[in-house]
């Protein structure tokens, strides 16, 4: 019955030019080789550059990512380049926002303020707000020193769920509201809202959107508006056996209800088994972001041109002694048309 309901739901809103995946929930991908890899540094070697977020602005890609070092220090870096084939050669600018753990960025242009926003999580031991959502802004995305100091979006720990954890924050706006989405590392997917005029503050209490096991609904959620459609796509990372992959849901509005699209291990949104020819450099499709068709707060993607910039690693690397030692690299999946 659920399958029939999904087909009716999709068919009722399908446009003539839309890709088949909107009904079938079936995806096939091609993959680049690794495009951005850890760099050597004698003082404190890189372990990984991961959690990519990016926009294309003024003829260049502007990419922000989590930077993890051998010492255990975690911060963020900024790279700018014209062509992805040259991304690994780009100068890496460390964003010295804070002397403590901060990571998992999301970048977009917030039109009402005429500023670029960077949303990320930060651990401040001086506050009870661990791994909370923070933001910085700039009028010049090309200047890595121009970002404002971190400011919290929410001052209190989250409510709801079985834990007080929250992770991997994602902001998106519709015509009147801003929405803050995140998972809680326990199979829960949450939403808060505020008036668009109050962004980035004034958030409501959390509302549960989806619930499953930790393995089935893990982290790194992203939500997008589908271009030329009154419909939204959410993708969330899941845990497999010694690997990671992505699932997908559809909804007519960000508040939901969210309908299953590709939510099983046998039929996922993005997993290595769907890549042709096989990508021998990775066994995981982890913490990625779709390339958007616009840079503003609506976060539109073209459903006929899906490209997922993701972190990957081979089987040996994934079995590192601890998570912080996994040598993640960045590549791109492109939807096979």
C-alpha positions in Angstrom: 0.0 0.0 0.0 2.9 2.4 0.8 4.4 1.8 -2.7 1.1 2.5 -4.4 0.6 5.6 -2.3 4.0 6.9 -3.3 3.4 6.3 -7.0 0.1 8.2 -6.8 1.7 11.0 -4.8 4.5 11.4 -7.4 2.4 10.9 -10.5 -0.1 13.6 -9.3 2.7 16.2 -9.3 4.9 15.0 -12.1 5.7 17.4 -15.0 6.2 16.2 -18.5 9.9 17.2 -18.6 10.8 15.7 -15.2 13.2 12.8 -14.8 11.9 9.4 -14.1 13.4 9.2 -10.6 10.6 11.3 -9.2 8.3 8.4 -9.7 10.6 5.3 -9.6 13.0 6.4 -6.9 15.7 4.8 -8.9 19.1 6.4 -9.3 22.2 5.6 -11.3 25.4 7.6 -11.1 28.9 8.2 -12.6 31.7 9.2 -10.3 34.8 11.4 -10.7 38.1 10.3 -9.1 39.0 12.0 -5.9 39.1 15.7 -6.6 40.2 17.1 -3.2 42.6 15.1 -1.0 44.3 15.7 2.4 47.6 17.7 2.0 50.9 17.0 3.6 52.0 19.3 6.4 55.1 18.4 8.5 53.9 20.3 11.6 50.4 18.9 11.8 49.5 16.6 8.8 46.0 16.7 7.4 43.9 13.6 7.9 40.8 14.6 5.9 39.0 17.4 4.2 35.3 16.5 4.4 31.7 17.8 4.7 31.9 19.9 1.6 29.5 22.8 0.9 29.9 25.1 -2.1 28.4 27.8 -4.4 29.4 29.0 -7.9 29.7 32.7 -7.9 31.5 35.3 -10.1 33.0 32.6 -12.3 34.5 30.5 -9.5 33.6 27.7 -7.1 33.8 28.6 -3.5 34.0 25.5 -1.3 34.1 25.2 2.5 34.8 22.0 4.3 35.7 20.5 7.6 39.5 20.2 8.1 40.7 17.4 10.4 44.3 17.2 11.4 46.5 14.5 12.9 46.7 16.4 16.2 42.9 16.0 16.6 42.2 19.7 15.8 39.1 20.3 13.8 38.3 23.5 12.0 37.1 24.6 8.5 38.9 25.5 5.3 38.0 27.6 2.3 39.1 26.9 -1.3 38.3 28.8 -4.5 38.9 27.5 -8.1 37.5 27.9 -11.6 37.5 24.2 -12.6 37.0 21.1 -10.5 40.0 19.4 -12.1 42.1 22.1 -10.4 40.4 22.0 -7.0 43.2 20.0 -5.3 45.7 22.6 -6.3 43.7 25.5 -4.9 45.1 27.5 -1.9 43.6 26.3 1.4 42.6 29.0 3.8 41.9 27.9 7.4 39.0 29.8 8.8 40.2 30.7 12.3 36.7 31.3 13.7 37.4 29.6 17.1 40.1 27.8 19.0 37.7 24.9 19.7 35.9 22.3 17.5 33.9 23.7 14.7 32.8 21.9 11.5 30.1 20.8 9.0 29.5 24.1 7.2 26.7 25.1 4.9 27.0 28.2 2.7 24.4 30.3 0.9 23.4 33.9 0.1 20.7 35.3 2.2 18.9 37.8 -0.1 17.1 39.9 2.6 20.4 40.8 4.3 22.5 40.9 1.1 25.1 38.7 2.8 26.6 35.3 2.6 25.9 33.0 5.5 27.9 30.1 6.8 26.0 27.8 9.2 28.0 25.3 11.2 28.3 23.4 14.5 30.7 24.5 17.2 31.7 23.1 20.6 32.2 25.9 23.1 33.4 24.6 26.5 32.6 27.9 28.1 28.9 27.4 27.4 26.5 24.5 28.1 25.7 24.7 24.4 27.7 21.7 23.0 27.9 21.3 19.3 25.2 23.9 18.8 24.3 25.8 15.6 26.4 28.9 14.9 26.6 31.4 12.0 29.1 33.8 10.5 28.4 36.3 7.7 30.3 38.2 5.0 29.6 40.6 2.1 32.6 39.2 0.3 32.8 35.4 -0.1 36.2 35.7 -1.8 37.8 37.1 1.4 38.3 34.3 4.0 39.3 36.9 6.6 36.1 38.9 6.2 33.7 36.4 8.0 32.2 37.7 11.3 32.9 35.9 14.6 30.7 32.9 15.5 27.3 33.7 16.9 24.9 31.1 18.3 21.6 30.6 16.5 20.0 28.9 19.6 21.1 29.5 23.2 19.7 26.4 24.8 20.1 22.6 24.4 17.5 20.9 22.2 14.4 19.3 23.6 12.8 16.0 22.5 14.2 12.7 21.5 16.1 10.3 23.7 19.3 12.4 23.8 20.3 16.1 23.9 22.5 15.7 20.8 22.1 17.6 17.6 24.3 17.5 14.5 24.8 18.7 11.0 22.6 21.8 10.8 20.8 22.8 7.6 19.0 26.1 6.9 16.5 26.7 4.1 13.8 29.3 3.5 10.4 29.3 1.8 8.5 32.5 1.0 7.8 33.5 4.6 9.7 31.1 6.9 13.3 30.0 7.6 13.7 26.4 8.7 16.5 24.8 10.6 16.9 21.0 10.1 19.2 18.6 11.8 19.5 15.0 13.1 20.3 14.0 16.6 22.6 10.9 16.1 19.8 8.6 17.3 17.5 8.1 14.3 15.6 11.4 14.7 15.2 14.2 12.1 14.1 17.5 13.5 12.8 20.9 12.2 12.6 24.3 13.8 11.2 27.5 12.2 11.4 31.2 12.5 9.9 34.1 10.5 12.2 34.8 7.5 12.4 38.4 8.9 13.9 37.1 12.1 16.5 34.8 10.6 19.0 33.7 11.9 17.3 33.9 15.4 14.0 33.4 17.0 13.7 29.6 16.5 10.7 27.6 17.6 10.9 24.4 19.6 11.9 21.3 17.6 9.3 19.3 15.7 10.0 15.6 14.8 9.8 15.0 11.0 11.2 11.4 10.7 12.2 8.6 13.1 14.0 5.4 12.6 17.1 3.6 14.0 20.4 5.3 14.2 21.8 3.2 11.4 18.8 3.8 9.1 18.7 7.6 9.7 22.0 8.9 10.8 23.4 12.4 9.9 24.4 14.9 7.2 20.8 15.8 6.1 20.3 18.2 3.3 16.9 19.7 2.1 16.4 21.4 -1.3 13.6 22.9 -3.3 13.2 21.3 -6.7 13.5 23.9 -9.5 10.3 24.9 -11.2 8.3 22.6 -8.8 6.4 23.2 -5.6 8.2 20.2 -4.1 11.2 19.5 -1.8 13.8 16.8 -1.6 15.6 15.7 1.6 18.6 13.4 1.6 20.0 11.8 4.8 23.1 9.7 5.3 22.6 6.1 6.6 25.1 3.5 8.0 25.7 0.2 6.3 28.1 -2.6 7.1 31.5 -0.9 6.9 30.2 1.9 4.6 27.8 4.8 4.3 25.1 5.7 1.8 22.2 8.2 1.2 18.4 7.9 1.4 15.8 10.3 0.0 12.3 11.7 0.8 9.9 14.1 -1.0 7.4 16.6 0.3 5.2 19.4 -1.0 6.4 21.7 1.8 9.3 21.7 4.3 7.0 21.0 7.2 6.1 17.7 5.6 4.7 15.1 5.5 7.8 13.5 4.0 7.1 10.6 1.6 9.7 7.8 1.2 11.4 7.9 -2.2 14.6 5.8 -1.9 14.9 4.7 1.7 16.2 1.1 1.8 19.7 -0.4 1.4 18.4 -2.2 -1.7 17.0 1.0 -3.2 19.0 4.0 -1.9 19.4 7.5 -3.2 23.2 7.1 -3.5 25.4 4.1 -2.8 28.6 2.8 -4.5 26.7 -0.1 -6.1 24.8 2.4 -8.3 28.0 3.9 -9.8 28.9 2.8 -13.4 31.7 2.2 -14.0 32.6 1.3 -10.4 34.5 3.9 -8.3 37.4 1.9 -7.0 38.5 4.7 -4.7 35.5 4.6 -2.3 33.1 2.2 -0.7 31.1 5.0 1.0 29.0 7.9 -0.2 29.1 10.1 2.9 28.4 13.7 4.0 27.7 15.4 0.7 25.8 18.3 -0.8 24.0 18.6 -4.1 25.2 21.3 -6.5 22.5 24.0 -6.5 21.1 25.8 -9.5 20.9 29.1 -7.4 23.0 30.4 -4.5 20.2 32.0 -2.4 18.3 30.8 0.7 15.7 28.8 -1.3 18.4 26.2 -2.1 17.1 25.1 -5.4 18.4 22.1 -7.3 17.6 21.1 -10.9 15.9 17.6 -10.7 17.3 16.8 -14.2 20.9 17.7 -13.3 21.7 16.2 -9.9 25.4 16.3 -8.9 26.4 15.2 -5.4 29.7 16.5 -4.0 30.5 14.0 -1.3 33.2 12.5 0.9 34.5 9.0 0.2 37.1 6.6 1.4 38.1 3.0 0.5 37.5 0.0 2.7 40.9 0.1 4.4 40.6 3.8 5.2 37.1 3.4 6.6 38.4 0.8 9.1 40.8 3.2 10.7 41.3 2.7 14.5 39.0 5.7 15.2 36.7 7.9 13.2 39.0 10.9 13.4 41.7 9.0 11.5 39.6 8.2 8.4 41.3 9.8 5.4 38.2 11.2 3.6 38.5 12.6 0.1 36.1 14.6 -1.9 34.6 13.6 -5.3 31.4 14.2 -7.3 28.6 11.9 -8.4 26.6 12.8 -11.5 23.1 11.5 -12.2 23.1 9.2 -15.3 20.4 10.6 -17.6 
